[in-house]
């Protein structure tokens, strides 16, 4: 209950305080390339409930037809010039504050995954998805440059499924087993300081 109250208060306050940033980013996305300002993608949330995660759009609208399911580094040609900056600064993640207010997500919790990868590790996710997924978590801090790592792999998706995702799952399980309000505040602080 305390965590949910904290999430709503902090996310709501952040949306209010960051309104000028939201507007500036939205304008930059809108006028830098054709397409919508926001990108919504299905992710799997608490109790295997699907939801639409929100991000500022960082790729060209035809990106799905021009590449695979994973983003391969900051030089992925599907990423717009503005999108590259937003991804580096993690500003593309700001709309997820709305997901927090709506109850889809928490500020801190295991990052939500797409259905395809959840199904590959369904038994593990049965444990992980007992809690709300989050904007940040220890795995997010460890794999902040994940896209660049994958860009150097011979088979990026195989590397993600065989190496990175199992490690993220293990980190998420450890997080759930030892999570606390104080630990969450620490993770949130470390995330903000890394921006």
N, C-alpha and C positions, 0 to 999 in steps of 0.2 A: 504493500500500500504506500509506504514511504517512497519507494522507488518510482512508482507511477506518478505520485504527486510532484516529486522532484522533476521528472521528465516533462510533465505538462507545464510546470512553472518556468523551467529553464528554456524549453523549446519556445513557448509562447513569448517570453521576454526577449529571446534572441531574435525571433521573427520581427518583433516590434523595433528593436534596436538596429537590426540589420536591414530594415526596409530600404534605405537608400542603396545599399549594396545589391539587394535583390533587383531593384529597378535598373541599376547601372548594368548589371550582368545580363538581365533580360534584354535590354536595349542592344548591348553588344552582340548577343547571340542572334537577335532578330535581324539586325542590319548587316551582319557579316556573311550570312549565307541564307539561301531560301529554306523555309521550313519552320516548324513550330519552335517555340522557346524551350518548352519542356520535353523531356524524353521519359516515357513511362514503360516499364518492363515488368513482366510477371516474375515474382519471387515467391518463395514458400516461407510462410510465417509460422507463428506459434500454433502447435497442434496440426501442422501440415495445411494450414489455411492459406490459400494463395492470396496475394495482394499485389497492387501495382506500385512499385517503388518509383519515386520521382527524382529526376536529376535535370539540371540544365543540359540541353542538347550540346554535345561537343563534336559530333560527327555529321557528315553530310547525310541528307535524308535517304540516299540510296546505299548507305553503308552496308546493310545486311546482304545486299546482292553483290557487293564488291569484296567480301572477305568472310572469314570464319566467325565463330561465336566469341572468340577472345580478342581483346585489344592487345596488339603486339607493340608495345613501347610507345614512347612519346612521338616517334616518327612514323607511326602508322599513317599511311596516306589518306585514310578515311577520316582522320581528325582534322577539323578546321583550324585555322591559325588561332582564332579566339579560343577554340576548344582546347588547344594544346596548353595555353596559359591557364585556363580554368582547371584542367586536370592537374597540372603541376602544383597549383595553389590549393587544390581540393575544393575550389569554390563551386564546382559542378554538383557537389553533394549537399549544398545548402537546402534545396527543396525537401530533403528528407526530414527536415524539422516539421513539415506538415504531416509526414507519415507518423512522426512521434506523437503529435497532438491528436491525430485520429486514432491512435492506439495500435497501428500496424507494427510499430517499432518502438524501441527504447533508445535512449541516448547511447547507452553502453550495453552490448550484448553480442552474441555471435553474428557475424555478417550474414544476411540472408542470401541464399543461393538460388539459382535458376532451377526449375523442376527437373531438367535433364540430369543434373549432377546430384540432386537430392535423391533421385531414384536409384542411382548407382550405389549410394551409401545409405540406403533407407534405414537400416538398423541403427546406424550411428546417429542419424538425424532424429530418430524417434526419441533419443535422449536429449539431443541438443535443442530440439524444438519444443521442449517443455517450457522454455522461456521465450520472451519476445526477442526477435533479432534486433541488432543495434546498428547505429551509425558507425560506431567504432568499437574495437575490442583489442585484446593483445595480439591476435593474428593480423589485424589491420596494421598495427604498428610494426610488426615484424616484416610484413610483406607490402610496405608502402610503395616500393618500386617493382611490384609484381609484374606489371606489363613489360617493363624493360627486361626483366629476367626471362620472361616467356619469348621475347623477341629474339633472344640468343639461342633458343632451343631448336633442335633439328625438327622435332614434332611438338609444337607448342601445346596442343590439346593433350597429347599423351603425357607430356611433362606435368601439365596441370593435374590431370587425373591420377597419375602414378606417384607424384612427389609432393606437389604443393598442397593439393586439396586434403590428402590424408594428414599432412602436418597441421593444416588449419583445423581439421576436425579434432585432432588430439589436443590442440591448444584450446579449442572451444570447450571440450569436455573438462579440462583442468580448470578453466575459468568458471564453469558452472559449479563445480565441486567446491570451489573456494571463494565464490563471489560474496561480496559484502558491499554495503553502501559506501564505506570508506575506500575500498578498493576501486569501485566504479568512479568515484571522484578523482582518484589518482590517475586512472586510465584516461579520463576526460581531460585532465590537466596536461598529461603527456601528449595527448593528441593536439590540443590547442597550441602547445609550445612548439610542436613540429611544423606548424603552418608557416 
